[in-house]
Amino acid sequence: MTDSWAAFGADLHIEPVGAGLRSGLMNALREAVRTGRLTPGTRLPSSRTLAVDLGVARNTVADAYAELVAEGWLTARQGSGTRVAQRADAAGPGARRAPSRPVRRRPTHSLMPGSPDLSAFPRAEWLKASRRALAAAPDQAFGYDDPQGRIELRTVLAGYLARARGVYADPERIVICSGFVHGLTLMGKVLARRGVREAAVESCGLDIHWGLLAGAGLATVCLPVDELGARTGELGGMRRVGAALLTPAHQFPTGVPLHPDRRAAAVDWARASGGLLLEDDYDGEFRYDRQPVGALQGLDPERVVYMGTASKSLAPGLRLAWMVLPEGLVDEVCEAKGGPEWMTGSLDQLTLAEFIASGAYDRHVRAMRLRYRRRRDQLVRALAERAPDFRVSGIAAGLHAVLELPEGTEHPVVQAATWQGLALERLSRFRHQDAEPGREGLVIGYGTPSESGWAGALDALCRVLP
C-alpha cells in the first residue's frame, strides 16, 4: 500500500484532542509546542503526510497549519516547510520544565592525569588501516563472533607484546576487552568465583579500580607504596589475600617503577600462595630516560595476568584493551564475559590489527614518546626557572608527573587553579582510605593538553604555585 504511513517522511506522534478534527489537531500541536515536546525549529511533516498518518482530509491539516502560522506557533517558508516557530516563551506559563541544573564552566586549561593528547590521534593512518581492514574482512567479521576477540588482532598483539614489552603472549592466551575497566571487572568476577575474598591494591591508585573489585565481592587490602614501588614483601603476611593489583612499570600516580627485588618478591608470593598478580601496564611504552622495563608477566606467565590498553597510546574512545592470561584462566574469563553479544566491535579490532601490522602503531608511539618527553622536560625547566621551590618526582616516563608541595598547600593551590580556569588533580585524591597519611602534591597530566594548548596550560600552572 503506497498510501500507508510507512511510505512517508518524518513521523509525528500526535493525536487530535477536543471536539472537531481541525480544532483538535490545533490543540494537540499547541500543547506539544507549549510543553517543549516539539522544540523551536522542528520541521513538521507535510500536510499530505500528516493527513495520511491521522486518517483525515489533507485540507484539515493544511487549515490547522495555516491558522497556527497566523497565531505565531508555526512558520511556513517556501523550500523550508512548516516548522515550530522560535518563541521567547516557547514553554509557556503552564509548561512542564525540566529541573534547572547548575551551569558548569569548563576550565580553560586542563592538566588532569589519565588522558593522552587527543588532538594527536593519527586520523589519516587510522583511516588507511580501516579501509584496508574493511576490504580484507571476512564475512563472519560482520556477525556475532568469538568473545575472545578476533584472531587477527590477537595474533599481531602476541608478536608486538613479546617484542616491545617482553610478554609471553600466545594468541590463544589473549582476550580482547573494551578497556581496562572491562578487563578488571571480568577478573573480579573470576576471582570471586574461585573463592578469593581479598585483593591487595597499591596504597595510591584509582578508586574506580578498587570499587570494581569491591563490586565483585572482594575486599581491598592496602599495600604500602614508597620510593621503590609497592612493598610486595608484605604480601606474605596477608593470609586472606588471593590476588594483587600492581602497576610495576610506572606506579600510578607516584611515578616510580617497581624495584627488581620487589618484582621477584611479588612473583615468589604468587607461586607460594597460588595467588594471582594483576599487572596494569597502562603506559609501559612511554619511558624517556632508558629502554622501558619489561612486563612483570615475563617472569611467570602462569601467575600474572597482563592487562594492556590502547587508551594511552592511541585514545580511550577506541575502547580496546587486552588481557594475556594464564592458560587455565582463558575459559573462565570468556565465560565471565558472556556470549558473542558482549564482544568488542570486530571492525575496530581488525583496524587495530592492521594498524599494528603495518608499522603505523610503532611510528605513532615513537612520535608521541618524543612529544611527551619534550613536554616533561619543559615542565621541569619551567619550574626550575619560575618556581624553584617545587620539584617533579618520579621517573621520566608516562603522561603525568607528581609535583611535590609543602604541607598544607595542596588544597589552596587546587582552589587557586580553579579560579584561574586550570583543572588540576591533587595527589591525596588517589590515596586509599586505609593508607597512612602521606606527602602532598599535584598529579600533573602533561599529556592531556593539545599541542596548541600545552604552553598556556604550563604558564597557568606556574602562575598558581605559591
N, C-alpha and C positions, 0 to 999 in steps of 0.2 A: 504494500500500500504506500504509494508515493506521498499521500497526504497525512501519514502518521506523524506523531510528534517527534519521532526519532529522526525524521528526514530533514529537520530544520536546524537553525543555528543555536544561539545561546539559550540555555534553559533559565526559566524564571519561576521559582516556587512561590506561587501566589494564588489566592482564592478570593473571588469577589465576596464582600460582606455587606449585608443590609439588603433593602428592597431595591429591585431593579438591577439589571445587569451592568449598565453603564455606571450608575452611581455606586454600585457595589464594587466595581473594579477600581473606580477612583478612590474610594475609601481605603481599599486594600493597598493601593500604591502609596497613598499619603502616609498610611501607618508604617509601611516598610521604610519610607524615607525618614519619617519622624523618629523612629526607633533606632535608625542607623544601620538597619539590615541592608538597605540599598544606600551605599555611600556616594557622596558627590563625585560626578564624573563617570559613574557606572553606565555603560551602554545597555539600553533595554532592547529586547527582541523587536523585530519589525512588527507592525500591526498584523500582517498576514500570519507570521509565525505564532504570535501570542493568541490570535484568534483560533488557530488550529489547535493549539495546546489546550485552550479553555473550552473549545467546542462552541464558540459564539460567532456571531457575524463579524466580519472584518471591520465594518463601519462602526460597530460598537466600540472596538478597541481604538480605532482612529479618532473617534469623537472624544473618548476619555483622555487620550494623549493630548489632543488639541486643547481641551479645557484645562488640563494640568499645566500645560505650557503657558497658557494665559494667566494662570494663578501664580506662576513662578516656581512650581515644583519641578518642572522638567524644562529642558531646552531642546530645540529641534533645528538643526542646520543641514543644508544640502551637503551630502557627502560625508557627514559626521553621524547621521542617525539621531535617534532620540536618546538623550542622556539625563541623568539626575543632575539638577542644577546645583551650582555652588551657592551655599547659603551660610551666612554668618551664624545662624541659629538652627543649623540643619537638624540638630537633635530635638529642638523644641522644648517648651517648658515642662511637658509631662513625659519626656523621654526617659528610657532606661539607659543610664550612663554606666559605663564601666567604672569601677572604683579608681580613683586617682592614684597614681603611683609617683613616688618622688623621681624627679629627673636626675639621672646620674651622669655627671660630666665625665667624659673620657679624658684621661690625662694627656697632656701634650707630648710627653716623652714617657717611655717605659723601659725600665731595666729589670723587670721581673724575670726571674730564672725559669727555665723549663721549656723555652721555645728557641728554635733556630731563627735565622733571618729568613722570613717567609718570602721576602722580595727576591731572594736568590734562588728560588726553586727553578730548576732547569727546564723551563716550559718547552723550548724548542726541541731539546734532546728527548724529553719525555714523550712529546707528540710523535717524534720519529719512531721511537720504540713502540709506542702504542699502535701506530699504523702497521709496523712490521709484525707485531704480535697478533693483531686482529686479522691480518691477511693470512697468517700461518695457523691460526687457531683451529683445532679440530672441532667438528660439530658438537661433540659432547661437552665442550667448554661452555656452551650456551645453556646447558641444562643443569640439573642437580648433580653435584659432583662429589668427590671424595672429601669428607670433612677434614681429613688430614692435610689437605692442600694439594694444589696442582704439582704433579711430579716434575714439570719443567722448572718451577721455582725451587722446589726442594733440592733438585739436582745441582743447580747453579749456586744455591746458597751453601750447600755442602762443600763445594770447591772453594768458594770465597771465604767462608768462615775458617776453613782449615788453613788457607793461605794467609789471611790477614789477621786472624785472631787466635790461631793455634788451637782451634776447636776440633775435637774428634767428631765429625759430623757426617754420618751415613744418611742418605736421603730418607731411608726408612725410619730413622730416629727423629725426624723433623716434623713438627706440627705447626701449620700456619694459623695465626690468630689475628684478631682485629685490635692490635695494640697490646702494650704490656699489661694494662689493667685487665684485659680479657684473659690473657695467659695466666696472670696471678689468680684471677677468680677461678679458673679451671683447676689450678694446682691446689687452691684452698679446698675445693670440693673433693679432690682425690685424696689429699692428706686426711681430711675428716673421715672419709670412707675407710681409710686404712687404720683409723683409731687414734690418729695424732690429736692431741688436745692442746698442746702449747707449741708456739713457734718463737724462736729468738729473732729479734729485729734490732737494727742498729739504733743507738740512743738518739741519733739525729737522722731524720729521714722524712718521708712523706706520710702524713696521717691517713691519706686515702688508701695507701697500701696496707697500713695496719688495720684500717676499717674493713677492707676486703677480707682479710684473714679472720677478723672477729666475726664478720658476717657468715663465714663458713663454719663458725663454732670453735675457732682456735683462739685461745688467749695469747696475747703477745707479751713476751718477756724481754726486758730491756738489756741489750748487750752494749756495754760502755764503749765509746769511741774516743781515742786520743790521737796524738800526732803520728802514730804508726797504724792507724785504722782501727777497725773493730778488735776488741780484746777477745779473740776467739779462744784463747786458752781457758776462758771461764765457762765455755760450753760444757766441759766435762762435769762441772758441778751443778748443771741444770738438768736434774734427773728426769723431769717430765717432758723436756723439750724433744720434739721429733723432727724438727726442721729449722733451718736458719736462713733468713733473707739477708743477703750481703750485696754491697756494691764494691767489689775488690779493686777494679782498675782505677776508680776515681770516686771515692766516697762522696755520696750526696748528703748534705751540701758542703761538708768541711773541705773537700777537695784534696784529700790525702789518699795515696794508694795503700792497699793492704800490704804490710811488711811480709817478705818471703817466709819468715818463721811463723807468722800468723796464718798465712795461706796453708802451710803444711799442717799447722795445728787444727785448722778447720777440717781439712780432709781426714786427718787422723781421727778426729771426733766422729765424723760421719761413718768411717769404716768400723770403728769400735762399737758405736751405738746403733748402727743400722739406720741412722738419720739421713736426711737429705739436705743438701745445700742448694738454695735457690739463688743463682747468680744473675743479678740485674746489670747487664753490660750496656747501659743506656747511652754512653758516649765514648766507648772504648777506642774508636778510630781516631779521636782527636787528642793526640799528645804532641806537644810542640818542642819540648827540650830533648827528646830522645825517641827511640823506637817505642811504640806502645807496648805495654806489658801484656803478655799473652793471657788468655782467659784462664780462670781457675779450673774450668771444666777439663782442660787438658791433663790435669793431674790425676783425675779419676772420673771418667765418663759415666760410670755406673752409680756414682754417689752425688753427682752435680747435675742440676737442671739448668742448662744455659738458656738465658732469655735475652733476645736482642730485638731491635726495632728500627724502623726507618723514620721514626718520629723526629729524631735529632739530626740525622744525616740528610734527610730529604724534607719531610713535612709531616706533622701529626695528622693532617687531614687525609692522608692516604689510608690510614687505619690498617697498616701492615706491620706485623711483627711475627716472631718465630720462636719456637722452643726446640732445643736439642735435648732429647730425653734419654735417660737410661732405658735400655731395651725393654725392660719389664714394665715400663710406665706408659708406653705408647698406646696400647689398647685402652687402658684406664682413662687416659686423658681424652681420647677420641670419644669414649662413652660419655664422659662428663660434658663434652662439647655438644653432644646430641647428633641428630641426623643431618643429612645434607642441607636442610633448610638453614642451618647455622654456620655454613661455610662462609669464608671470606670471598668477596667477588672474584670470579675466575679471571676476568679480563684485566683487572688490576694486578693480579698475581702474574699473569703472562707478560704484562708490560714490564713489571719489575724484573722478571726473569730475563727478558730481552735487554733491558737497561743494564743489568749486571754483565750479561754475556758479551755485550758489545764493547765493554770497557768504559761506557759512559759513567757508570757509578764510581769507578775508581777515579776518573778525571774530576768528577764533581767533588768527591771527598777531598782530593788534594787541593782543589781550588778553595774550598771552604776552610780547610786547615790553615791555609795561608791567610785568609781573611780574618779568621778568629784569632790567630796568633798575633796579627798586626793590631787588632783591637785590644787584646790583653796587654801588649807592650805599650800601647798608647795610654791605657788606663793606668798602668804602673808609673809611666813617665809623667802623666798629668798630675797624679797625686804627689809625686816627689817634688814637683815644681810649685803646686798651688796648695797642697795640704800635706806638708811633710810629716805631720804628727800621726798620720794614718798609714797603715801598711796592708798590702794584699798578702794573704796566707794561702797555703795550698800549692800544689804543683802546677806547672804551666800546661794545662790540659782543659778539655771540655769547653763549655759555653758559658761558664759562670766562674766567679771568684768570690772569696769571702774577704770583706773589708772589715778589719777589727776596729772596734770602737771602745772608748773609755767607758767604764761602768756608769750606768745611769743616763747615757746619752742615746741609746738605741731608739726609744720611743720618740723623744723630741726631734731627732733627725728625720725619722719617717714622717712625722707630722709636718715638719717644715717642708719636706719634699712634696707632700700632698698639696700644700698651699701654693707651691711653685709649679704645680702641674706635672710632677715627676712621680711615677709609680715605682716604689721600692719595696723590697721584702726584707724583714728583719730575720736575723739568724735564730732567735728564740722561737720563732714560728714553727721551726722544724724539730723542736726538741720533744722527745717522747714524754708523756705525762709522768712516767716513773723515773725519768732521768734526773740525775743530780743537777743543780743549777750550774750553768756554765758561762763562758765568756759572751759578751755582747758584740754584735756586728751586723753587717748588711750582706745579703747574698746578691751580688751584682750580676745580673744576666746580660753580659755584654754581647751575647749572640742574638738577643731579641730585636734590637732596632734594625731598621733598614739601613742600607749603606748611606743613604742621604740623611737619615735621622740620627746616625751614630754620634757625630760631632756635637750636635745640640744636646743630646742626652748626657754625654760626658761633661759638657760645660755645666749643665744644670746640676749634676751630681756634685761637682766641685763647689758650686755656689752654696749648696745647702749644708755642707760639712762645717761644723763649728770651729 
